[in-house]
Amino acid sequence: MCIKKSNDESALKMLKLLLKDLSNERGATAVEYAIMTSLIAAVIVGAVTSFGLKVRSLFEPLMGAF
C-alpha cells in the first residue's frame, strides 16, 4: 500500500510540474520571435534577389560591349 501512495505522489508531482511548464509563456515568446525573424529573413532574401536581377539587367548591355 505504501508503494501505491508513493507512485500517486510522484505522478501528482509530475502533473504539477507539467502544468507549470504549460503555463510558462517564455517558450511561446521565443517561438514567436523565431517566426518573425524567419519571415523578415524571407522578405530580405526576396528583396535582394529582385534588386540583384534588376541590377543585372542594367549591366548586361555593358557586359556585351567588352
N, CA, C, O and CB atoms as a CASP TS submission, in Angstrom:
PFRMAT TS
TARGET T0000
AUTHOR 0000-0000-0000
METHOD Language model
MODEL 1
PARENT N/A
ATOM      1  N   MET     1       0.813  -1.183   0.000  1.00  0.00           N
ATOM      2  CA  MET     1       0.000   0.000   0.000  1.00  0.00           C
ATOM      3  C   MET     1       0.864   1.256   0.000  1.00  0.00           C
ATOM      4  O   MET     1       0.494   2.267  -0.597  1.00  0.00           O
ATOM      5  CB  MET     1      -0.929  -0.007   1.191  1.00  0.00           C
ATOM      6  N   CYS     2       1.998   1.195   0.659  1.00  0.00           N
ATOM      7  CA  CYS     2       2.896   2.343   0.727  1.00  0.00           C
ATOM      8  C   CYS     2       3.462   2.667  -0.661  1.00  0.00           C
ATOM      9  O   CYS     2       3.643   3.836  -1.003  1.00  0.00           O
ATOM     10  CB  CYS     2       4.042   2.071   1.725  1.00  0.00           C
ATOM     11  N   ILE     3       3.737   1.640  -1.450  1.00  0.00           N
ATOM     12  CA  ILE     3       4.262   1.839  -2.796  1.00  0.00           C
ATOM     13  C   ILE     3       3.237   2.567  -3.659  1.00  0.00           C
ATOM     14  O   ILE     3       3.601   3.459  -4.425  1.00  0.00           O
ATOM     15  CB  ILE     3       4.644   0.489  -3.435  1.00  0.00           C
ATOM     16  N   LYS     4       1.988   2.207  -3.547  1.00  0.00           N
ATOM     17  CA  LYS     4       0.927   2.850  -4.310  1.00  0.00           C
ATOM     18  C   LYS     4       0.855   4.343  -4.002  1.00  0.00           C
ATOM     19  O   LYS     4       0.726   5.165  -4.909  1.00  0.00           O
ATOM     20  CB  LYS     4      -0.415   2.186  -4.015  1.00  0.00           C
ATOM     21  N   LYS     5       0.940   4.687  -2.718  1.00  0.00           N
ATOM     22  CA  LYS     5       0.885   6.083  -2.319  1.00  0.00           C
ATOM     23  C   LYS     5       2.073   6.850  -2.888  1.00  0.00           C
ATOM     24  O   LYS     5       1.924   7.991  -3.325  1.00  0.00           O
ATOM     25  CB  LYS     5       0.853   6.202  -0.793  1.00  0.00           C
ATOM     26  N   SER     6       3.234   6.240  -2.885  1.00  0.00           N
ATOM     27  CA  SER     6       4.432   6.872  -3.411  1.00  0.00           C
ATOM     28  C   SER     6       4.289   7.124  -4.908  1.00  0.00           C
ATOM     29  O   SER     6       4.675   8.188  -5.392  1.00  0.00           O
ATOM     30  CB  SER     6       5.663   6.006  -3.130  1.00  0.00           C
ATOM     31  N   ASN     7       3.745   6.172  -5.638  1.00  0.00           N
ATOM     32  CA  ASN     7       3.531   6.345  -7.072  1.00  0.00           C
ATOM     33  C   ASN     7       2.524   7.452  -7.344  1.00  0.00           C
ATOM     34  O   ASN     7       2.697   8.239  -8.275  1.00  0.00           O
ATOM     35  CB  ASN     7       3.057   5.037  -7.704  1.00  0.00           C
ATOM     36  N   ASP     8       1.471   7.514  -6.534  1.00  0.00           N
ATOM     37  CA  ASP     8       0.474   8.558  -6.710  1.00  0.00           C
ATOM     38  C   ASP     8       1.075   9.932  -6.440  1.00  0.00           C
ATOM     39  O   ASP     8       0.787  10.895  -7.151  1.00  0.00           O
ATOM     40  CB  ASP     8      -0.722   8.313  -5.791  1.00  0.00           C
ATOM     41  N   GLU     9       1.905  10.015  -5.418  1.00  0.00           N
ATOM     42  CA  GLU     9       2.536  11.288  -5.094  1.00  0.00           C
ATOM     43  C   GLU     9       3.495  11.726  -6.199  1.00  0.00           C
ATOM     44  O   GLU     9       3.535  12.905  -6.552  1.00  0.00           O
ATOM     45  CB  GLU     9       3.279  11.188  -3.763  1.00  0.00           C
ATOM     46  N   SER    10       4.251  10.804  -6.737  1.00  0.00           N
ATOM     47  CA  SER    10       5.184  11.167  -7.799  1.00  0.00           C
ATOM     48  C   SER    10       4.430  11.541  -9.077  1.00  0.00           C
ATOM     49  O   SER    10       4.846  12.442  -9.806  1.00  0.00           O
ATOM     50  CB  SER    10       6.159  10.009  -8.074  1.00  0.00           C
ATOM     51  N   ALA    11       3.324  10.851  -9.344  1.00  0.00           N
ATOM     52  CA  ALA    11       2.516  11.209 -10.509  1.00  0.00           C
ATOM     53  C   ALA    11       1.916  12.595 -10.340  1.00  0.00           C
ATOM     54  O   ALA    11       1.845  13.367 -11.296  1.00  0.00           O
ATOM     55  CB  ALA    11       1.405  10.176 -10.735  1.00  0.00           C
ATOM     56  N   LEU    12       1.487  12.910  -9.128  1.00  0.00           N
ATOM     57  CA  LEU    12       0.923  14.227  -8.855  1.00  0.00           C
ATOM     58  C   LEU    12       1.987  15.309  -9.001  1.00  0.00           C
ATOM     59  O   LEU    12       1.713  16.384  -9.535  1.00  0.00           O
ATOM     60  CB  LEU    12       0.311  14.269  -7.448  1.00  0.00           C
ATOM     61  N   LYS    13       3.195  15.031  -8.530  1.00  0.00           N
ATOM     62  CA  LYS    13       4.289  15.987  -8.684  1.00  0.00           C
ATOM     63  C   LYS    13       4.606  16.209 -10.160  1.00  0.00           C
ATOM     64  O   LYS    13       4.833  17.341 -10.587  1.00  0.00           O
ATOM     65  CB  LYS    13       5.541  15.499  -7.938  1.00  0.00           C
ATOM     66  N   MET    14       4.621  15.132 -10.936  1.00  0.00           N
ATOM     67  CA  MET    14       4.899  15.253 -12.367  1.00  0.00           C
ATOM     68  C   MET    14       3.808  16.057 -13.063  1.00  0.00           C
ATOM     69  O   MET    14       4.101  16.877 -13.933  1.00  0.00           O
ATOM     70  CB  MET    14       5.026  13.866 -13.010  1.00  0.00           C
ATOM     71  N   LEU    15       2.557  15.828 -12.690  1.00  0.00           N
ATOM     72  CA  LEU    15       1.452  16.560 -13.282  1.00  0.00           C
ATOM     73  C   LEU    15       1.538  18.045 -12.949  1.00  0.00           C
ATOM     74  O   LEU    15       1.317  18.894 -13.813  1.00  0.00           O
ATOM     75  CB  LEU    15       0.124  15.988 -12.806  1.00  0.00           C
ATOM     76  N   LYS    16       1.858  18.356 -11.700  1.00  0.00           N
ATOM     77  CA  LYS    16       2.012  19.758 -11.305  1.00  0.00           C
ATOM     78  C   LYS    16       3.153  20.422 -12.083  1.00  0.00           C
ATOM     79  O   LYS    16       3.031  21.563 -12.527  1.00  0.00           O
ATOM     80  CB  LYS    16       2.270  19.864  -9.786  1.00  0.00           C
ATOM     81  N   LEU    17       4.246  19.704 -12.241  1.00  0.00           N
ATOM     82  CA  LEU    17       5.379  20.237 -12.990  1.00  0.00           C
ATOM     83  C   LEU    17       5.010  20.471 -14.448  1.00  0.00           C
ATOM     84  O   LEU    17       5.388  21.487 -15.029  1.00  0.00           O
ATOM     85  CB  LEU    17       6.573  19.289 -12.896  1.00  0.00           C
ATOM     86  N   LEU    18       4.280  19.545 -15.036  1.00  0.00           N
ATOM     87  CA  LEU    18       3.850  19.674 -16.427  1.00  0.00           C
ATOM     88  C   LEU    18       2.922  20.873 -16.595  1.00  0.00           C
ATOM     89  O   LEU    18       3.071  21.648 -17.540  1.00  0.00           O
ATOM     90  CB  LEU    18       3.147  18.388 -16.895  1.00  0.00           C
ATOM     91  N   LEU    19       1.971  21.027 -15.685  1.00  0.00           N
ATOM     92  CA  LEU    19       1.051  22.162 -15.762  1.00  0.00           C
ATOM     93  C   LEU    19       1.790  23.480 -15.565  1.00  0.00           C
ATOM     94  O   LEU    19       1.439  24.485 -16.184  1.00  0.00           O
ATOM     95  CB  LEU    19      -0.059  22.022 -14.717  1.00  0.00           C
ATOM     96  N   LYS    20       2.797  23.485 -14.720  1.00  0.00           N
ATOM     97  CA  LYS    20       3.597  24.688 -14.511  1.00  0.00           C
ATOM     98  C   LYS    20       4.338  25.050 -15.800  1.00  0.00           C
ATOM     99  O   LYS    20       4.407  26.223 -16.169  1.00  0.00           O
ATOM    100  CB  LYS    20       4.597  24.485 -13.345  1.00  0.00           C
ATOM    101  N   ASP    21       4.888  24.052 -16.476  1.00  0.00           N
ATOM    102  CA  ASP    21       5.599  24.304 -17.726  1.00  0.00           C
ATOM    103  C   ASP    21       4.660  24.775 -18.830  1.00  0.00           C
ATOM    104  O   ASP    21       5.037  25.608 -19.654  1.00  0.00           O
ATOM    105  CB  ASP    21       6.331  23.051 -18.172  1.00  0.00           C
ATOM    106  N   LEU    22       3.446  24.249 -18.849  1.00  0.00           N
ATOM    107  CA  LEU    22       2.492  24.661 -19.879  1.00  0.00           C
ATOM    108  C   LEU    22       2.037  26.102 -19.674  1.00  0.00           C
ATOM    109  O   LEU    22       1.712  26.792 -20.640  1.00  0.00           O
ATOM    110  CB  LEU    22       1.283  23.729 -19.883  1.00  0.00           C
ATOM    111  N   SER    23       2.010  26.553 -18.441  1.00  0.00           N
ATOM    112  CA  SER    23       1.587  27.925 -18.183  1.00  0.00           C
ATOM    113  C   SER    23       2.722  28.918 -18.391  1.00  0.00           C
ATOM    114  O   SER    23       2.490  30.127 -18.383  1.00  0.00           O
ATOM    115  CB  SER    23       1.048  28.048 -16.772  1.00  0.00           C
ATOM    116  N   ASN    24       3.928  28.436 -18.574  1.00  0.00           N
ATOM    117  CA  ASN    24       5.079  29.298 -18.803  1.00  0.00           C
ATOM    118  C   ASN    24       5.014  29.845 -20.229  1.00  0.00           C
ATOM    119  O   ASN    24       4.952  29.065 -21.179  1.00  0.00           O
ATOM    120  CB  ASN    24       6.411  28.527 -18.562  1.00  0.00           C
ATOM    121  N   GLU    25       5.027  31.155 -20.396  1.00  0.00           N
ATOM    122  CA  GLU    25       4.892  31.770 -21.714  1.00  0.00           C
ATOM    123  C   GLU    25       6.227  32.159 -22.329  1.00  0.00           C
ATOM    124  O   GLU    25       6.254  32.712 -23.429  1.00  0.00           O
ATOM    125  CB  GLU    25       4.015  32.982 -21.620  1.00  0.00           C
ATOM    126  N   ARG    26       7.321  31.889 -21.655  1.00  0.00           N
ATOM    127  CA  ARG    26       8.626  32.254 -22.215  1.00  0.00           C
ATOM    128  C   ARG    26       8.903  31.482 -23.489  1.00  0.00           C
ATOM    129  O   ARG    26       9.452  32.043 -24.437  1.00  0.00           O
ATOM    130  CB  ARG    26       9.740  32.000 -21.197  1.00  0.00           C
ATOM    131  N   GLY    27       8.540  30.216 -23.536  1.00  0.00           N
ATOM    132  CA  GLY    27       8.764  29.418 -24.731  1.00  0.00           C
ATOM    133  C   GLY    27       7.944  29.906 -25.902  1.00  0.00           C
ATOM    134  O   GLY    27       8.420  29.911 -27.038  1.00  0.00           O
ATOM    135  N   ALA    28       6.710  30.317 -25.637  1.00  0.00           N
ATOM    136  CA  ALA    28       5.852  30.830 -26.704  1.00  0.00           C
ATOM    137  C   ALA    28       6.432  32.117 -27.279  1.00  0.00           C
ATOM    138  O   ALA    28       6.375  32.343 -28.487  1.00  0.00           O
ATOM    139  CB  ALA    28       4.423  31.074 -26.183  1.00  0.00           C
ATOM    140  N   THR    29       6.983  32.949 -26.424  1.00  0.00           N
ATOM    141  CA  THR    29       7.582  34.187 -26.900  1.00  0.00           C
ATOM    142  C   THR    29       8.788  33.893 -27.784  1.00  0.00           C
ATOM    143  O   THR    29       8.980  34.554 -28.804  1.00  0.00           O
ATOM    144  CB  THR    29       7.989  35.076 -25.721  1.00  0.00           C
ATOM    145  N   ALA    30       9.584  32.932 -27.414  1.00  0.00           N
ATOM    146  CA  ALA    30      10.751  32.577 -28.221  1.00  0.00           C
ATOM    147  C   ALA    30      10.317  32.056 -29.593  1.00  0.00           C
ATOM    148  O   ALA    30      10.945  32.367 -30.604  1.00  0.00           O
ATOM    149  CB  ALA    30      11.612  31.520 -27.494  1.00  0.00           C
ATOM    150  N   VAL    31       9.257  31.272 -29.625  1.00  0.00           N
ATOM    151  CA  VAL    31       8.748  30.755 -30.906  1.00  0.00           C
ATOM    152  C   VAL    31       8.231  31.910 -31.760  1.00  0.00           C
ATOM    153  O   VAL    31       8.472  31.942 -32.967  1.00  0.00           O
ATOM    154  CB  VAL    31       7.617  29.703 -30.674  1.00  0.00           C
ATOM    155  N   GLU    32       7.534  32.844 -31.156  1.00  0.00           N
ATOM    156  CA  GLU    32       7.032  33.992 -31.911  1.00  0.00           C
ATOM    157  C   GLU    32       8.175  34.799 -32.503  1.00  0.00           C
ATOM    158  O   GLU    32       8.101  35.221 -33.657  1.00  0.00           O
ATOM    159  CB  GLU    32       6.170  34.885 -31.018  1.00  0.00           C
ATOM    160  N   TYR    33       9.230  35.017 -31.731  1.00  0.00           N
ATOM    161  CA  TYR    33      10.383  35.745 -32.258  1.00  0.00           C
ATOM    162  C   TYR    33      11.063  34.968 -33.383  1.00  0.00           C
ATOM    163  O   TYR    33      11.527  35.565 -34.354  1.00  0.00           O
ATOM    164  CB  TYR    33      11.387  36.031 -31.137  1.00  0.00           C
ATOM    165  N   ALA    34      11.124  33.670 -33.262  1.00  0.00           N
ATOM    166  CA  ALA    34      11.737  32.859 -34.325  1.00  0.00           C
ATOM    167  C   ALA    34      10.926  32.949 -35.612  1.00  0.00           C
ATOM    168  O   ALA    34      11.498  33.033 -36.699  1.00  0.00           O
ATOM    169  CB  ALA    34      11.859  31.389 -33.881  1.00  0.00           C
ATOM    170  N   ILE    35       9.610  32.931 -35.501  1.00  0.00           N
ATOM    171  CA  ILE    35       8.760  33.052 -36.693  1.00  0.00           C
ATOM    172  C   ILE    35       8.925  34.430 -37.323  1.00  0.00           C
ATOM    173  O   ILE    35       9.051  34.543 -38.542  1.00  0.00           O
ATOM    174  CB  ILE    35       7.277  32.802 -36.337  1.00  0.00           C
ATOM    175  N   MET    36       8.925  35.473 -36.504  1.00  0.00           N
ATOM    176  CA  MET    36       9.107  36.826 -37.048  1.00  0.00           C
ATOM    177  C   MET    36      10.463  36.968 -37.725  1.00  0.00           C
ATOM    178  O   MET    36      10.565  37.563 -38.797  1.00  0.00           O
ATOM    179  CB  MET    36       8.966  37.876 -35.938  1.00  0.00           C
ATOM    180  N   THR    37      11.497  36.427 -37.108  1.00  0.00           N
ATOM    181  CA  THR    37      12.836  36.514 -37.681  1.00  0.00           C
ATOM    182  C   THR    37      12.913  35.790 -39.018  1.00  0.00           C
ATOM    183  O   THR    37      13.526  36.289 -39.962  1.00  0.00           O
ATOM    184  CB  THR    37      13.864  35.938 -36.714  1.00  0.00           C
ATOM    185  N   SER    38      12.297  34.621 -39.100  1.00  0.00           N
ATOM    186  CA  SER    38      12.333  33.872 -40.361  1.00  0.00           C
ATOM    187  C   SER    38      11.550  34.590 -41.449  1.00  0.00           C
ATOM    188  O   SER    38      11.958  34.572 -42.610  1.00  0.00           O
ATOM    189  CB  SER    38      11.777  32.460 -40.162  1.00  0.00           C
ATOM    190  N   LEU    39      10.426  35.225 -41.099  1.00  0.00           N
ATOM    191  CA  LEU    39       9.672  35.978 -42.102  1.00  0.00           C
ATOM    192  C   LEU    39      10.439  37.207 -42.570  1.00  0.00           C
ATOM    193  O   LEU    39      10.427  37.532 -43.758  1.00  0.00           O
ATOM    194  CB  LEU    39       8.315  36.396 -41.541  1.00  0.00           C
ATOM    195  N   ILE    40      11.102  37.888 -41.651  1.00  0.00           N
ATOM    196  CA  ILE    40      11.921  39.043 -42.037  1.00  0.00           C
ATOM    197  C   ILE    40      13.060  38.600 -42.945  1.00  0.00           C
ATOM    198  O   ILE    40      13.369  39.273 -43.928  1.00  0.00           O
ATOM    199  CB  ILE    40      12.482  39.763 -40.787  1.00  0.00           C
ATOM    200  N   ALA    41      13.682  37.479 -42.625  1.00  0.00           N
ATOM    201  CA  ALA    41      14.766  36.959 -43.458  1.00  0.00           C
ATOM    202  C   ALA    41      14.248  36.614 -44.859  1.00  0.00           C
ATOM    203  O   ALA    41      14.931  36.874 -45.850  1.00  0.00           O
ATOM    204  CB  ALA    41      15.403  35.712 -42.800  1.00  0.00           C
ATOM    205  N   ALA    42      13.049  36.034 -44.949  1.00  0.00           N
ATOM    206  CA  ALA    42      12.479  35.690 -46.250  1.00  0.00           C
ATOM    207  C   ALA    42      12.206  36.949 -47.078  1.00  0.00           C
ATOM    208  O   ALA    42      12.434  36.955 -48.288  1.00  0.00           O
ATOM    209  CB  ALA    42      11.181  34.881 -46.068  1.00  0.00           C
ATOM    210  N   VAL    43      11.726  38.001 -46.442  1.00  0.00           N
ATOM    211  CA  VAL    43      11.479  39.261 -47.146  1.00  0.00           C
ATOM    212  C   VAL    43      12.788  39.867 -47.630  1.00  0.00           C
ATOM    213  O   VAL    43      12.859  40.379 -48.747  1.00  0.00           O
ATOM    214  CB  VAL    43      10.739  40.256 -46.235  1.00  0.00           C
ATOM    215  N   ILE    44      13.822  39.814 -46.802  1.00  0.00           N
ATOM    216  CA  ILE    44      15.125  40.352 -47.197  1.00  0.00           C
ATOM    217  C   ILE    44      15.686  39.575 -48.382  1.00  0.00           C
ATOM    218  O   ILE    44      16.201  40.175 -49.325  1.00  0.00           O
ATOM    219  CB  ILE    44      16.113  40.307 -46.015  1.00  0.00           C
ATOM    220  N   VAL    45      15.592  38.259 -48.345  1.00  0.00           N
ATOM    221  CA  VAL    45      16.094  37.441 -49.455  1.00  0.00           C
ATOM    222  C   VAL    45      15.345  37.778 -50.738  1.00  0.00           C
ATOM    223  O   VAL    45      15.954  37.910 -51.799  1.00  0.00           O
ATOM    224  CB  VAL    45      15.954  35.934 -49.134  1.00  0.00           C
ATOM    225  N   GLY    46      14.024  37.917 -50.642  1.00  0.00           N
ATOM    226  CA  GLY    46      13.238  38.274 -51.828  1.00  0.00           C
ATOM    227  C   GLY    46      13.602  39.637 -52.378  1.00  0.00           C
ATOM    228  O   GLY    46      13.706  39.809 -53.593  1.00  0.00           O
ATOM    229  N   ALA    47      13.798  40.617 -51.494  1.00  0.00           N
ATOM    230  CA  ALA    47      14.140  41.966 -51.940  1.00  0.00           C
ATOM    231  C   ALA    47      15.526  42.002 -52.574  1.00  0.00           C
ATOM    232  O   ALA    47      15.714  42.637 -53.612  1.00  0.00           O
ATOM    233  CB  ALA    47      14.074  42.947 -50.767  1.00  0.00           C
ATOM    234  N   VAL    48      16.486  41.334 -51.968  1.00  0.00           N
ATOM    235  CA  VAL    48      17.850  41.320 -52.521  1.00  0.00           C
ATOM    236  C   VAL    48      17.879  40.595 -53.860  1.00  0.00           C
ATOM    237  O   VAL    48      18.576  41.025 -54.779  1.00  0.00           O
ATOM    238  CB  VAL    48      18.831  40.649 -51.536  1.00  0.00           C
ATOM    239  N   THR    49      17.138  39.512 -53.982  1.00  0.00           N
ATOM    240  CA  THR    49      17.078  38.786 -55.250  1.00  0.00           C
ATOM    241  C   THR    49      16.465  39.657 -56.339  1.00  0.00           C
ATOM    242  O   THR    49      16.993  39.725 -57.449  1.00  0.00           O
ATOM    243  CB  THR    49      16.272  37.489 -55.091  1.00  0.00           C
ATOM    244  N   SER    50      15.372  40.312 -56.035  1.00  0.00           N
ATOM    245  CA  SER    50      14.723  41.194 -57.011  1.00  0.00           C
ATOM    246  C   SER    50      15.640  42.342 -57.406  1.00  0.00           C
ATOM    247  O   SER    50      15.775  42.662 -58.587  1.00  0.00           O
ATOM    248  CB  SER    50      13.408  41.746 -56.445  1.00  0.00           C
ATOM    249  N   PHE    51      16.264  42.953 -56.420  1.00  0.00           N
ATOM    250  CA  PHE    51      17.180  44.052 -56.692  1.00  0.00           C
ATOM    251  C   PHE    51      18.359  43.572 -57.532  1.00  0.00           C
ATOM    252  O   PHE    51      18.789  44.258 -58.459  1.00  0.00           O
ATOM    253  CB  PHE    51      17.678  44.674 -55.381  1.00  0.00           C
ATOM    254  N   GLY    52      18.878  42.395 -57.205  1.00  0.00           N
ATOM    255  CA  GLY    52      20.006  41.847 -57.960  1.00  0.00           C
ATOM    256  C   GLY    52      19.664  41.577 -59.415  1.00  0.00           C
ATOM    257  O   GLY    52      20.478  41.820 -60.306  1.00  0.00           O
ATOM    258  N   LEU    53      18.466  41.077 -59.654  1.00  0.00           N
ATOM    259  CA  LEU    53      18.044  40.820 -61.034  1.00  0.00           C
ATOM    260  C   LEU    53      17.893  42.119 -61.817  1.00  0.00           C
ATOM    261  O   LEU    53      18.230  42.171 -63.000  1.00  0.00           O
ATOM    262  CB  LEU    53      16.724  40.044 -61.053  1.00  0.00           C
ATOM    263  N   LYS    54      17.394  43.162 -61.172  1.00  0.00           N
ATOM    264  CA  LYS    54      17.261  44.457 -61.855  1.00  0.00           C
ATOM    265  C   LYS    54      18.623  45.065 -62.156  1.00  0.00           C
ATOM    266  O   LYS    54      18.830  45.625 -63.232  1.00  0.00           O
ATOM    267  CB  LYS    54      16.435  45.430 -61.004  1.00  0.00           C
ATOM    268  N   VAL    55      19.544  44.960 -61.220  1.00  0.00           N
ATOM    269  CA  VAL    55      20.895  45.487 -61.444  1.00  0.00           C
ATOM    270  C   VAL    55      21.576  44.696 -62.558  1.00  0.00           C
ATOM    271  O   VAL    55      22.277  45.266 -63.394  1.00  0.00           O
ATOM    272  CB  VAL    55      21.740  45.427 -60.137  1.00  0.00           C
ATOM    273  N   ARG    56      21.369  43.399 -62.562  1.00  0.00           N
ATOM    274  CA  ARG    56      21.966  42.569 -63.613  1.00  0.00           C
ATOM    275  C   ARG    56      21.445  42.976 -64.981  1.00  0.00           C
ATOM    276  O   ARG    56      22.214  43.060 -65.938  1.00  0.00           O
ATOM    277  CB  ARG    56      21.676  41.081 -63.359  1.00  0.00           C
ATOM    278  N   SER    57      20.125  43.233 -65.084  1.00  0.00           N
ATOM    279  CA  SER    57      19.571  43.622 -66.374  1.00  0.00           C
ATOM    280  C   SER    57      20.099  44.990 -66.804  1.00  0.00           C
ATOM    281  O   SER    57      20.155  45.273 -68.001  1.00  0.00           O
ATOM    282  CB  SER    57      18.040  43.638 -66.314  1.00  0.00           C
ATOM    283  N   LEU    58      20.484  45.841 -65.858  1.00  0.00           N
ATOM    284  CA  LEU    58      21.083  47.131 -66.212  1.00  0.00           C
ATOM    285  C   LEU    58      22.488  46.970 -66.791  1.00  0.00           C
ATOM    286  O   LEU    58      22.867  47.689 -67.715  1.00  0.00           O
ATOM    287  CB  LEU    58      21.131  48.038 -64.987  1.00  0.00           C
ATOM    288  N   PHE    59      23.254  46.034 -66.251  1.00  0.00           N
ATOM    289  CA  PHE    59      24.654  45.895 -66.665  1.00  0.00           C
ATOM    290  C   PHE    59      24.873  44.882 -67.775  1.00  0.00           C
ATOM    291  O   PHE    59      25.983  44.810 -68.303  1.00  0.00           O
ATOM    292  CB  PHE    59      25.484  45.512 -65.492  1.00  0.00           C
ATOM    293  N   GLU    60      23.881  44.103 -68.153  1.00  0.00           N
ATOM    294  CA  GLU    60      24.070  43.122 -69.220  1.00  0.00           C
ATOM    295  C   GLU    60      24.461  43.762 -70.542  1.00  0.00           C
ATOM    296  O   GLU    60      25.334  43.233 -71.231  1.00  0.00           O
ATOM    297  CB  GLU    60      22.812  42.316 -69.406  1.00  0.00           C
ATOM    298  N   PRO    61      23.846  44.886 -70.928  1.00  0.00           N
ATOM    299  CA  PRO    61      24.299  45.519 -72.192  1.00  0.00           C
ATOM    300  C   PRO    61      25.760  45.958 -72.125  1.00  0.00           C
ATOM    301  O   PRO    61      26.467  45.892 -73.130  1.00  0.00           O
ATOM    302  CB  PRO    61      23.418  46.734 -72.524  1.00  0.00           C
ATOM    303  N   LEU    62      26.219  46.403 -70.966  1.00  0.00           N
ATOM    304  CA  LEU    62      27.598  46.819 -70.841  1.00  0.00           C
ATOM    305  C   LEU    62      28.552  45.631 -70.922  1.00  0.00           C
ATOM    306  O   LEU    62      29.662  45.762 -71.439  1.00  0.00           O
ATOM    307  CB  LEU    62      27.799  47.563 -69.541  1.00  0.00           C
ATOM    308  N   MET    63      28.131  44.480 -70.418  1.00  0.00           N
ATOM    309  CA  MET    63      28.991  43.291 -70.467  1.00  0.00           C
ATOM    310  C   MET    63      29.182  42.839 -71.912  1.00  0.00           C
ATOM    311  O   MET    63      30.232  42.302 -72.266  1.00  0.00           O
ATOM    312  CB  MET    63      28.386  42.141 -69.620  1.00  0.00           C
ATOM    313  N   GLY    64      28.185  43.055 -72.729  1.00  0.00           N
ATOM    314  CA  GLY    64      28.310  42.667 -74.140  1.00  0.00           C
ATOM    315  C   GLY    64      29.269  43.549 -74.903  1.00  0.00           C
ATOM    316  O   GLY    64      29.800  43.153 -75.940  1.00  0.00           O
ATOM    317  N   ALA    65      29.490  44.743 -74.391  1.00  0.00           N
ATOM    318  CA  ALA    65      30.382  45.686 -75.085  1.00  0.00           C
ATOM    319  C   ALA    65      31.836  45.307 -74.918  1.00  0.00           C
ATOM    320  O   ALA    65      32.677  45.730 -75.710  1.00  0.00           O
ATOM    321  CB  ALA    65      30.165  47.101 -74.573  1.00  0.00           C
ATOM    322  N   PHE    66      32.146  44.528 -73.917  1.00  0.00           N
ATOM    323  CA  PHE    66      33.553  44.168 -73.677  1.00  0.00           C
ATOM    324  C   PHE    66      33.792  42.833 -74.274  1.00  0.00           C
ATOM    325  O   PHE    66      34.906  42.315 -74.201  1.00  0.00           O
ATOM    326  CB  PHE    66      33.911  44.163 -72.174  1.00  0.00           C
TER
END
